[in-house]
Amino acid sequence: MSETDDKVSKALARFDRVMAVVDEKQGPVATQARQERQRTIRRYGKATRNAALALLAVSIATIGLGIVTPIGLFGFLAAVLLAVAIAGLLFVWGAREEPMTSVPKDLPNGEMVQRFGSYLYQNRRALPAPAQEVVDSISGRLGTLKQTLERTDPMDPDAQDARRLMSIHLPGLIDRYAKVPPAYRGEADGEGKTIDQRLVEGLNATRTALGEVSERLAKRDVDAFSTQGRFIESKYGQAD
């Protein structure tokens, strides 16, 4: 490689890094990041509330015991230490979050879409840049999918397809990719495609399938609205 080619390659690499930072500050990635921050705030808020309730419960119990029988200074200090210990454990336990390595299969439709979005956000950085672009595109469509799935029965065939894609097929694809040693991801298979290319193809197929499900569900709402409108017009409309 000539010196000029090397400079061009380095410049392109810097450009890719800059654009990656820009993409993460706006668009689907930024939206998902805000949702993750909100979810973290709610988790810490719940943990704080539980810890405060534990402090209140121990305080009330201590006061009640003190009314019945004197507990003395050591009893009071023991009650304080117990309250702090219980509150601390509840806060730490409630605020802790394990890395998301899968999407539970038994969640309601809307909650599953939310968890699926969190799963994509938390695992996207482990993927190559072309795969991250597809993941971001999928994340950008989850808002519409969530709106339609929330109103759909979980046993509906289209809902079942979406649920399998979000909880089984796509997480399984990313999990299998993560298990391939990095040194082997660039090797071409019998069809001349690398592991990275297969990953992008699988993600693209998932994006297409989820888009088709979302479109079919939205089409139902459009048809239902049109039917209702024609019914009202035929029943209550007046001819000139």
Protein Blocks (a to p, Z undefined) as FASTA:
>chain_A
ZZklmmmmmmmmmmmmmmmmmmmmgcjllmmmmmmmmmmmmmmmmmmmmmmmmmmmmmmm
mmmmmmmpcgbjmlmmmmmmmmmmmmmmmmmmmmpccddfbdcfkbcfklmmmmmmmmmm
mmmmmpcfklmmmmmmmmmmmmmmmmmmmmpcfklmklmmmmmmmmmmmmmmmmmmmmpc
fklmmpccfkopafklmmmmmmmmmmmmmmmmmmmmmmmmmmmmmmmmmmmmmmmmccZZ
